[in-house]
């Protein structure tokens, strides 16, 4: 009995402790993620999709042929978009209040990175300034 219990605990630790990354087909993306790419990057092609499993969380890392990197959750919601420093992310990717703030306060610069987590969102501008916002899009601070 003791050996069986030890084996069970070891097996659970082994299974839950392993991160899994696997290159998958574009068709394996959740439909919301495919629709997001088509809507916001209509001329770009998907180069690679990596499905990642970390414990019980599943994410999809997508690299487009224009070198934009997108990250989606298992439902297909985008929560991270990153472009090369010289490429502006499409305005349609950025939440409206965040976009309006950047356009009003940094008219000579554009957004190259956007990330949203459970408590806030952050953008990086072409001049490398990082701005933090709450989830509603209200400006919080410059975060350098």
C-alpha positions as MATLAB code, in Angstrom:
seq = 'XXXXXXXXXXXXXXXXXXXXXXXXXXXXXXXXXXXXXXXXXXXXXXXXXXXXXXXXXXXXXXXXXXXXXXXXXXXXXXXXXXXXXXXXXXXXXXXXXXXXXXXXXXXXXXXXXXXXXXXXXXXXXXXXXXXXXXXXXXXXXXXX';
ca = [
       0.000    0.000    0.000;
       2.790    2.385    0.913;
       4.646    1.667   -2.324;
       1.479    2.236   -4.360;
       0.844    5.565   -2.634;
       4.446    6.669   -3.162;
       4.260    5.681   -6.830;
       1.013    7.613   -7.243;
       2.442   10.761   -5.660;
       5.626   10.501   -7.750;
       3.589   10.026  -10.941;
       1.419   13.065  -10.185;
       4.473   15.209   -9.500;
       6.099   14.036  -12.684;
       3.019   14.730  -14.793;
       2.155   18.119  -13.307;
       5.729   19.324  -12.964;
       6.642   18.945  -16.616;
       6.270   21.822  -19.029;
       5.303   20.682  -22.484;
       5.983   22.583  -25.667;
       4.900   21.224  -28.980;
       4.886   22.720  -32.450;
       1.383   22.296  -33.844;
      -0.464   23.061  -37.043;
      -2.163   26.431  -37.523;
      -5.484   24.567  -37.615;
      -4.888   23.477  -34.004;
      -5.246   27.077  -32.840;
      -8.555   27.912  -31.124;
     -10.961   29.504  -33.590;
     -10.798   32.843  -31.745;
      -7.038   32.980  -32.273;
      -7.338   32.208  -35.992;
     -10.019   34.898  -36.340;
      -7.825   37.389  -34.450;
      -4.902   36.826  -36.819;
      -7.140   37.107  -39.897;
      -8.812   40.297  -38.619;
      -5.741   42.188  -37.396;
      -2.989   40.806  -39.643;
      -4.782   40.007  -42.936;
      -1.648   40.089  -45.097;
       0.541   38.090  -42.685;
       0.966   34.338  -42.743;
       1.422   32.128  -39.710;
       4.954   30.725  -39.674;
       4.853   28.725  -36.474;
       2.480   27.775  -33.661;
       3.782   26.393  -30.385;
       1.296   24.905  -27.946;
       2.564   25.120  -24.390;
       1.197   23.323  -21.383;
       2.361   24.483  -17.991;
       0.556   22.527  -15.285;
      -3.108   23.019  -16.213;
      -2.652   26.162  -18.298;
      -2.528   25.935  -22.099;
      -1.185   28.756  -24.255;
      -0.372   29.186  -27.936;
       2.630   31.183  -29.151;
       2.215   32.296  -32.747;
       4.930   33.777  -34.953;
       3.838   35.519  -38.142;
       5.962   35.963  -41.260;
       6.351   39.684  -40.441;
       8.058   38.602  -37.155;
       5.097   39.639  -34.973;
       4.724   37.322  -31.989;
       1.291   36.713  -30.464;
       0.274   34.730  -27.406;
      -3.209   33.305  -26.918;
      -4.908   31.508  -24.066;
      -6.732   28.204  -24.561;
      -9.922   30.096  -25.483;
      -8.182   32.002  -28.267;
      -7.938   35.354  -26.467;
      -4.806   37.331  -27.294;
      -2.998   38.699  -24.255;
       0.415   39.511  -25.685;
       1.506   41.027  -28.999;
       5.070   41.962  -29.851;
       6.500   43.325  -33.079;
      10.034   44.176  -34.160;
      11.028   47.657  -32.933;
      10.507   49.200  -36.367;
       7.019   47.725  -36.953;
       3.913   49.335  -35.514;
       1.297   46.975  -34.100;
      -2.073   47.537  -35.793;
      -4.252   50.015  -33.891;
      -7.028   47.425  -33.885;
      -4.970   45.179  -31.572;
      -4.703   47.843  -28.845;
      -7.636   48.552  -26.494;
      -9.205   51.895  -27.463;
      -8.532   53.852  -24.236;
      -4.877   52.774  -24.249;
      -4.506   53.687  -27.914;
      -6.128   57.106  -27.374;
      -3.802   57.850  -24.451;
      -0.708   56.966  -26.462;
      -1.826   58.948  -29.513;
      -2.599   62.018  -27.358;
       0.550   61.918  -25.237;
       3.122   60.355  -27.571;
       2.066   61.474  -31.072;
       5.529   60.918  -32.564;
       5.773   57.294  -31.400;
       3.856   54.071  -31.923;
       3.141   50.889  -29.982;
       5.436   47.924  -30.660;
       4.354   45.710  -27.770;
       1.156   45.153  -25.766;
       0.665   42.763  -22.866;
      -2.319   42.122  -20.634;
      -2.357   40.077  -17.448;
      -4.849   39.554  -14.623;
      -4.255   42.939  -12.998;
      -3.092   45.393  -15.664;
      -1.818   45.939  -19.183;
       1.381   47.395  -20.516;
       2.580   48.832  -23.804;
       6.058   49.519  -25.095;
       6.502   52.391  -27.522;
       8.891   52.773  -30.432;
      11.045   55.050  -28.223;
      11.322   52.179  -25.669;
       9.113   53.903  -23.086;
       6.882   51.444  -21.243;
       3.464   52.553  -20.033;
       1.276   50.718  -17.549;
      -2.545   50.850  -17.570;
      -5.274   49.238  -15.508;
      -7.532   46.685  -17.168;
     -10.048   49.431  -18.057;
      -7.382   51.340  -19.964;
      -6.755   54.028  -17.338;
      -3.150   55.246  -17.269;
      -1.212   54.205  -14.156;
       2.428   55.114  -14.697;
       5.530   55.088  -16.843;
       7.245   51.793  -16.116;
      10.928   51.835  -17.043;
];
